[in-house]
Amino acid sequence: MTKKTTLKFTPKNLLNILRKANGPVRVKYIFGLFNANSALKKNIKSTLAQMVAKGDIVQLGKSYGLPQSLPRLVGTLDVRRSGVGYLIIEDSQQKDLFIHPENFAGAWPGDRVEAIIDTKQRKTKPEGRIIRILERAMQELVVRVSRSLSPNLFLCHPVDSRLSFYTKVDTSAIAAPEVGDILLVTPLKEQEKDMWFCTATRLLGKEQDLRTQELLVKTAHAIAEHFPESVVRQAQNLPSQPLPKDWESRQDLRTLPLVTIDGETARDFDDAVYVEPMGQDFRLVVAIADVTHYVPENSPLDLEALARGNSYYFPLSVEPMFPPALSNGLCSLQPGVPRLAMVVESIYSAQGTPKNSLFYPAVISSQARLTYTQVQAALDGDAHAVPQHLIPMLKAAQDLAQIFLQRRVQRGCLDFDIPEMHIQLVEDQVAITSTNRLFSHRLIEEFMIATNERVAEYLAQQDQILPFRIHPAPDAQKLDSLHSLLARTALVDHLPPSMDQVGLQQLAHAAQGTDLEYLVNRLILRSMMQAQYAQENSGHYGLASDAYCHFTSPIRRYADVLVHRSLKQALAKKSDSMNPEKMQNLCEEINASERKALEAEREIQKRAAILALEKRVGEAMRGVISGVADFGFWVELMDMPAVDGLVRLATLDDYFIYDPDRQDVLGQRSGQTYAMGQVLMVVLESVSLDRLEINFTIPGTEQGKKYVKPKGNA
């Protein structure tokens, strides 16, 4: 390329230079072509920045070029809490592309972006550089008020630590906030680098308030708090009770003593059950709310339910899949009122084998709204826990549930009794305890599993298209690692010959009641794949079931709505209106919704844990090591299930060698070992709502900058 010092600077000439170049052009070379003085250099830099922002050109370090000269990748930016990012590439089997924060080009977590592989980076692994933001994921931001700039203008910072800019927020549309308050704002424009101008739309509240944290999580995960007007209108037009015409062609089961059994705070009652001994056999009747009777396909209610995918449960609130008029009213199987239901009535042998099943629409009237605690008390002999006429039925239900459980164990199902976190407010303070799993919980679980299996088997026999609930077998490599790890423990003589379902079940049983129980259960769980929905049936590994679906919770899961429609089509002998491709697309949508619900649940649990612990910094606590890495290990607190924090090896007074095969770290001088499943005392060092971090250290160690020697370099 010939240098032309007399070339006049215009954006068009600048583009021509880049167009004729064989690759990126350094900015100093561009200055030389235009014989630029200080003022022109500033103009050229400004023009280049504008062209980059518009996507006309791309910046690679101190060089610029045309984007079409480089292969472009489209995907979603995933930003980790550490600040680094990865491009999740669309329509590709390629691995996620690492993107350094300095190459985000103003993109935020979740944004759909266009990126290139940065050829200027001399790295062993490819790195990406974002060149264009295609779609913003966040239309609103949650920010914390830092200080007042004027009566209605505040300097704020995003609560999400992955967003490293500041905001100037106009608060004239809301009540005057105070420093530390949490606001919901709409970003309008970037006034300068790392400074956005926003308008406040809502004062969420005080940061230390669990209610505020719930609102924050809902906003971050785009969980809707309100229903569209068309959905509200459709719900309001429904009757408050089933109409006489709705009873046509339905069996009348109002005199059958069906009961609901749920938690103390439940309001959406999906299912009611009745059990009756019949000689050596059992009759099980399971009635499930007939939601689809009131929700026509493609109606506003239906489309909104699909968009939500499921209900979202928080410690203090619920965002239901359907408006409360349905979820807590017309479709909820409340006691003493008529309700429409889809019924599965089955006869089981004394061994729990299904003999025959009937599927039909009915009208029912629940005889009682029972809680798990009440039912357990009745099963334990409390004659006054429930109405006395229901006790024989509950005893029969207990017998059948025990038979079901034993049968499932024999076929190799995996069932772990791991404590779950229970979050509540006690005198406005967050308290975290564990939930006790009663047999009354198992009773309902067993009946729902059996009913879901009967429906899946029937619909498969009828060649219906439906969302099966599938659970793939574990990764063989993970199972091999599990076997190798446990071969070094006291369980070496109890290792099964095969790490299949039965073998894993035997392994968990052998560890029960020993010091290795926690380790074994967690390692088995981590080897499992994620259950999901799919239109093609491949069985459910964890339940050891050949055909499984979700039918029993249509108020709170959209997959169940689809199964109800499929069942009605099969009973009516109608041709299936669904095709496999459309069903698979629906499955992928509800899989994504389920993942969103799980991520939101984990985040609110973490935030609640931090609120519960923030006043206990410096306190010694008992925990168990739940994971090990080359930079530290995680400790789960014994008195707060599912609450864990990190012990960084840099805080310990030794050099540590990490062994991934043994899942431990070994102190080079002291010989101290920290291994997964080990019980120990830790000191709460710090917590952070910004970074969602809980940090522990070991009592008696000095804080200091240490390093970890990798295995093999000791």
N, C-alpha and C positions, 0 to 999 in steps of 0.2 A: 504494500500500500504506500503510495507517494504522499509525503507530508505537504499539505497546502496551508501555508501560514496566512494567506489572504482570504480564506474562506469566511463568508459572512455567517454569523451564528443565527440559526432559526431552528425550531423544533423539527422541521422537515429535513433540513440538512443534517441535523443530528441523527435522525432515523436513517437517512441514506448512508451515513458513515457506518452505523451498526449493521445495516443490511448488507453492505459490501464486505464487511469483515468476515473472516472464516471462523471466528469465535468471539468470546468476550473481549472487550476493549477496555484497557485501563483508563481511569479518569484523567491521569496526567497526560496521556496521549491525546485525549479529546481536548484538553486545555491548549495543548500545543498546536493542534490543527486550527483552532480559532484565534491563536495568538492572544489568549485571554489575559486581561489584567485582573486585579482583585475583584472589581465590581462584576466583570463578566464571569469570572469563576463562580461567584456567588449565584449569578443568574443561571449558569449551566447546572450547578448542583441542585438548585430549586426545580429546574425543568426536569432533570433526571429523576428527582424524587417524585414529582407529579406523574411522570410516565410510568414509574414503577408502581405507584399506587393504583393507577388505572389498568395496570396489567399489560401495557404496551411493550415494556421491556422488563428485564429481570436484572437484579443486582447480585453479583457474586463477589463478596468481599469488596475490593475497591475497583472492580471491573463491572461492565454493563454489556448486555447482549440482548438479542431478540429471543423471546421464549420459544418460538417455533423451531429454533435451531437446536433445542434440547428436548429429549423425551420428557413428557409431563405425566405426572401421576395425580389422580384425584382420589381423595379419601377424607377421613375424619381425623382431626387432631385429638389425640388422647394425651393429656398432660398428667404426669404423676405428681404426687405430693412433694417429691424432691425437686420438681421444677422442670425436669427433662420431658421431652415429648416424643411421641411415636405417631407416625402416619398409618392409620388403619386403611389400607388400600382397598378401594371398591373393585368389585368384579374381578378379583385376582386371588390366586393362590400364593402370591408373594408374601414373604415375611414382612412384618411391620417395619417401617423405615424410621430409624432414629433421627430426631431433629433436636438440635441444640437450642436452648431458649433464645439465643441471639439471632436465630434464623426463623423465628415465628412470624416475623413481618406483621406484627400487630394482631395475629390470630389468637383466639381464646379457646379454652377447652371445649371440645364438642363441635367446633366450627368445621364446616365442609370446605375444604381448601384444595388448591392446586399447588403441586410442589415439583421440584426437579431434584435429581441427584447432584449434589454439590461436587463438581469435578475438581474444584480447587482444594478440597480437603484431602490431605495425605494420611488417611486413616486405614487401619486394617479392615474395618467394616464400613460399608457405604453410609453416608449421612445425607439427609435431605435438607432442602431450603424451600420454605413456602414462598411462592411468588404471587399468589392471588387468593383472596378470601371470597369464596363463592356464595356461602350462606352462613349467616350468624346463627349459632345455636341458642345464644342467650339474648332474648329480647328485653329482659329485665335483669338487673343486678341487685344483689343484697350487699349493702355497705354499712360500715360502722362510722359514726360521727366522730371525727378527730377534734375539730375546733370550729368555732364560729368565725366567718369572714365578714359578715354583715347580718342585719336582722333576719333575712331570708336566704342567706347563702352560707353553706357550710362546706368545709373541707372534709372529705370522707375517703375511706379506703375500703376496697372490696373485702368482704369477710373471707372469701375463698383465697387462700394463700397462693394459689396458682396464678392469680391475677395481680401483677406487680405494679399497676399504675394507681394514680390518685384520681379522685373525682371532685369537681365543684358542683354542688347540688343545690338547685333552687327548691326551697321547701315551702314556698308560698301557698301550695295547694293542700298542705297537711298541718296538723297541730305542731307547734314549735318543738323540735327535738332538743335533747340534752346530749352533752358529750358522752359517748359510749352507747347511745341508742342505736338500734338496728333499723335501717330504712330499706324499703323497696324502691328502686329508682329505674327510670328509663334513660338509657344513654342516647344522647342526641348527636354529638359530634366530638371529635378529638381536637381540642383547641391547640394543643402542642404535644410534643412527645411525652408520653406517660401522664397525660392529664386530659380527662374527659369531662365534658359538661353534661350534666344530667338533670332531670326533673324528678322530684320525689312524688311517688304515687301512694305510698302507704307507710305509716309508722308501725313497724312490726312489734316493737317493745324493747324491754331490757334484755341484754345479751344473756344474763344469768337465769332468765326465765325459761323453763322447759317449753312453754307454749310458743315462745319466740323461736326457739330452736326447731320446733316442729314446722312452723311457717317457713323458716329458712330452708329446711330440707325439701319441703314441698316445692318451693320456688326453684331450688337448684336442680331438681329432677323433673320439673315441668309437670307436677301432679296437680290437676285441676281441683280448685276448691268450690267452684260453682258450675252449675249445669247451664247450657245454652237455653235461650228463651223457648225455642221450639221443643226442646226436650221437657222443660217444665210444663209447657202448655199441654203436651200429649199426656203427661202424667196426671195433670189436674183434671183432664177430661175422662179419666178412668173412674169407675165406681169405687166407693169405699169398701164395699162388700161384693162377693160374687153374685151375679144376677141369676134368677131362676133359669134363664135360657142357657147359662153357662153350664148347668148341671146335666144338660141333655147328653146322652150317650156316655155317661159316667157312672161308675159303680158308687153307691152311697155307703161310705164307711164311717159315717159320723158316730155310730154307736160302738165302733171298735176302739178299745182303750189304747190308742196310740199316744205316745208321750214324746216330748222333746227333751233332750239332755244336752245342756250347753254350760258355758261359763257364767259366772254371776253377773257380768256386765253385758252379756250378749243381747242383741236386739233383733238381729236378722236370723230367724230360725228357718234354716233350709230343710231340715230333715226331722221326721218323727218315726219312731220304731215301735214294733209290737212283736213279742215272741210268745209262742204257745207250744207246749209239749204235745206231741201226737203219738202216743205209744212210745216206740223207741226213736221216733223221728222228732224233728222240730219244724214248726212253721214260723218263718221270719217274714214279716211285712215291713217294708221300708217305703215310706211316703216322702216324696221330694217335691218341694214347691214347684208348681207348674208356671214358671215365669214366662215361657214362650207363648202361653195363651194370651198374654197381655202385651207382648212385644213382637209385632210382626216384623218379618225380615225386611231390612233396608229402611225401616221407620226411623225417625229421629232418636227414639230410645235405643234402638238396636245399634245404630251407627255410633252413638256416643259410648255405648257399652263396649263396642269393639275398640274404639279409640282408647278407652281406659284399660281394657284387657282384663282387669280384675279390680277388686276393692283394695284400698291401701290403708293398712292399720298402723296407728301410732299409739304411743302410751296414753295420750289424753284425747285422741280424736280418731275419726274414721273418715276417709273420703270414699264413699260407696260407688260401686259400678252403676247402680241404678239410683234414682232419686229416692229419698226416704219414704215417700208415699207408697212406693213399691217395696223397697228393701226392708223397711221397718213396719210396713202396713199391709197392703193388699196381698203381697206374696209371702209375707212372714207367717209361719205356722203358729200363730198365737193360740193360747188355750181358750176353749169355749166358744170359738167362732168358726163358721164354715170357711174352708179354704180349698182351692183347687190344687190337685196334686197329681203327679205321675207316680205310679206305684209299681214296685217290684216285689212280688210275692213268691217265695221259694220254699220248697220242702228240702230239708237236709237230713241225712242219716245221722245215727249216733256217732259216726266217725267224722262228721262234717262234710261229707260228700254231697254235692247238689244232686237231687233226684229230678226235679223239674221246676221250672220257673214260669210265672205269668207276668206279663207287662200290660198295664192298662191305666187309663185316666180315671180319676176318682174325685169325689168331694169328701173331705175329712173334717173332723173337729178334734183337735188335740185335747186330750183329757187332763193334761198337766204340763206345766213348764217347770221341769226339774233341772237342778244344777248337778255338776259332777260331785260336788261335796255332799249334797243330799243323798244322791244315789249310793255313793261309797259308804256313807253312814248306815244306810238301809241294808246294804250288803254285809256290813260288819255287825249287824244285829240290832241297830237302833230302830225300834218298832214305831217311833214317832217322827222319823226323819221325812217320810213321804206318806201320802194317803195309804192306809193299810190295805185297801183292795188292790193296790198296785204292786205290793211286795212279792206275791207269788210270780207275777210276770217278770219282775226284775231278777228274781232268783233264777228263773228259766233262762233269761237273757245272759246272766252270768255263766251258767253252765254251757250255753251254746258258744259264747265268746271264748271260753277256755278251750273248747273243742277246736274252734277255728284257729286259735293261736297255736295250739299243739300241731295241728295239721300243716300250718304254714311253716313252722319250724322244721317239721319232718321233710318238707320239700325243699328246704334250703334258703328260706327268706332271711334277710339280714335285718336285725332289729336292735338298736342301741338305745339304752336308757340314759341319755346324756342330759343333765340338768339344763333348763332353758332360763334365759334372763327374764325377770319380771320387773318392770319399771313403774314406780308410782311416786306420787307426791305425798310426803308426810310433813305436815305443818309447813307447806310451801318449799320443802327441801326435797331434792331428788334422792330416792332410796332405791337400791337395787338388791333384789333377793332372787332366789331360785324358785322355780315352780316345781311342785311335787307332782309326779305323774302317778295318778291313781289308777286302779283297775277300771274304774268307771270311764276314764279316758280311753283305755284300751278297748273296752266294750264297744263304744261307738266306733272307734277306729276299725275294729274287726268287722263290724256290720257294714260299714261304708266300703271297705276293701272288697268284701264278698259281693256286695251289690254292684260295684263298679265292674267287677269281673264278669258277673252274669250279663250285664248290659253289653260289655265289649264282646263277649262270646256270641251273644245273640245277633248283634249287628254284623259281626264278621261272617256268621253263617248266612245272613241275609244279603251279603255282598254290598252292604251300605258303605258309603264314603263318610268317614268321621275322623276327628282328631284323636288318634290313639295316644295314650301316655306311654312313652317308651323310655327305657333306661338301658343304655348300652353296657356291655361287659367292661370291666376295668382294663386299663392299659396293662399289657403283659409285663412291660418293663417295670412298672410301678410295683406289681405283685412280686416280681423277682427281687427287687430292692427290699421290699417288706420282708420276704423270706430270709434274705441275707442278714438283715439287721436283727431279726428275732432269733436267728441261729446263734447269735453271740450272747443271748440272754438265758435266764433260767427256764425259758420255754422251749429250749432246743429239743427236749425229749417229747414235747407235745405238738411239734409242728406237723400239720397234716401232710399226707403224701401228695395231695393235689390242692392248689390254691383256688379251687372253684367255690361256688356258693356254700356248699356243705362244709368244705375245708375251712373257709373263713369263719363260718358259724362256730365250728368246733374250736377254732383258735380263740375267738372272743370268749367262749365258755370256759376254756382252760385258764384264761387270764382273769376271769371274774373273781373279785375279792382279793386279788394279789396287788403288789406294788406296780405291776406292769399293766393293770387294767386300763388306766388312762392312756398310756402309750399305744397299746394295741388297738383300742377303739378309735383313737384319732388317726392312726396310720391307715387303718382299714377304710375309714371315711374319706381320707385324702386320696386314696387310690381309686375311689369311685368316680365315674363320669357323671355329668349333670343330666338329670332327667329332663325330658322335653316332650313337646307335642309334635306328632308327625302323622301324615295321612297314611303312610305305609307302616304296618305293624311289624315290629321286630322283637316284641316281648319286653318285659320289665325285669331286669336282672335283680334289683334289690328286693323285690317282692316275690321273686321266683315265679312269675306269672307269664303264661304264654300270650294272654290277651288282656289288656288293661286300658281303661279310659277313665275320665272324670265325668261323673254324672250327678253326683250327690250335692253339689254346691252351686247351682245356677244363679243364685242371688249375687255371689261374689266372684265367680270365674266365668269368663266368656266361653272357654272351652266346653264347659258343661251345657251352656246354651246351645252350642252347635250339636252336641250329643243328643240333647232332648229333641231337637228338630229331626235329627236322623232317626231316632226311635219312633217318632210320630209318623214319619214317612214309611218306615218299615211296617208298622202296625196297620197303616191305611193301605198297604200294598201299592203305594204310589212309586213311580219311577223316581230315582234320585235326581234332584235338580242340581246337585253339586258335581263338579268334575274334579279329578284328582289334583290338577294343577292349581285350581282356585283354592281347594282345601289346604294344600301345602303352603300357599301364600298366606292364608289365614293363620295357619300354625306358626309360621315364622313371625307374624305380627304379635300373636299372643305370647310366644316365647320371649320376644323383646320386652313386652309389658311385664312379664314375670321377672325377668332380669332387673328391670327398673325397680320393681317393688322390693326385690331382695337387696339391691344396692341402697335404696332409701331406708330400709329396715336396719341395715348394718350401720349406716351413717347416723341415724337417730340414736341407736344403741351406743355408738362411740361418743356422741355428744352428751348423752345422758350420763355415761360413765365419767366423763371429764367433769361435768357439773357435780357429780356425787363425790369426786375425789379431790377437787381443787382446794378444799380446806384441810386436806389430810397430808399435804406435802411435808415430807420429813418423817412420816410415820412408817414403822416397820410392819410388813404384811407377809402373810404366808401364801405361797403360790406354787404352781407346778409349771415346769418348762414345756411350752406348747409348740415350739419351733426353734430351729437352730440355723444360723447362716454364718458366713465368713466374717461378718462385721458385728455380730451380736446374737442374742437369743431372746425369745419372747417368753414372758411369764404370765400365765393366767391365774388370777386371784382365786383362792379356794372359796372365799365367802362371797364372791361376785362372779357367777358363771358367765363365760363368754367375754369377760373384761380382761384384756391383756395389754401389756406394755413391753417396751424394749429395754433390755440391758445391753448397752453398747460395750464391746470389748475394750474400747479405748478408755473406759472409766475404771478398768480393773488393773490391779498392780502386778501384771505379768504379761508375757508374750504368749499368745494363744495360737494353737494349730487347729484348724477346722478340718474335720473328717466327715465328708458328706455321706459316706457309707454307714458310719456308725451314728450319724446325727448327733455329734458332740463336738466340743472344743476342749483342748487339753493345754493346761498351763505348762510352759516349757521349764520354768524354774520350780514352781510349787508342786507340779503334778496334779493340780486341782482340775477336776473334770466337771463340765456342765453338759448334761445330756438330756435329750427329750424324755419327758415323763418324770424327771427328777423333782422331788419336792424340796423347797428351800425357802429361806426368808429373804425378802428384798425390802429396800427402802424406796418409797415414792420420791423421786427426785424432782420431777416437774410434770405439768400437764399444759396442753395448748389447744384451745378451741380453733385458733387460726390454722394450725398444721394438723389438727386432729391427732395429736400425739400424747401418749402416756409413756413416761420414761422412768425406769427403775435403776437402781444401782445395788450393789451387794454391801451389806453392813460391814464396816471396818476397812473398806478400801479407800485409797486416796484418789481424788479426782486428778487426772493428768492426761497429757497427750501420749497415748500409746499407739502401737500399730499391731496388726495381725499378720503373722507370717503364714503364707499359704502352705498347704500340705506339700511336702517334697522339697521345700526350700529351707527347712529348719537347720 
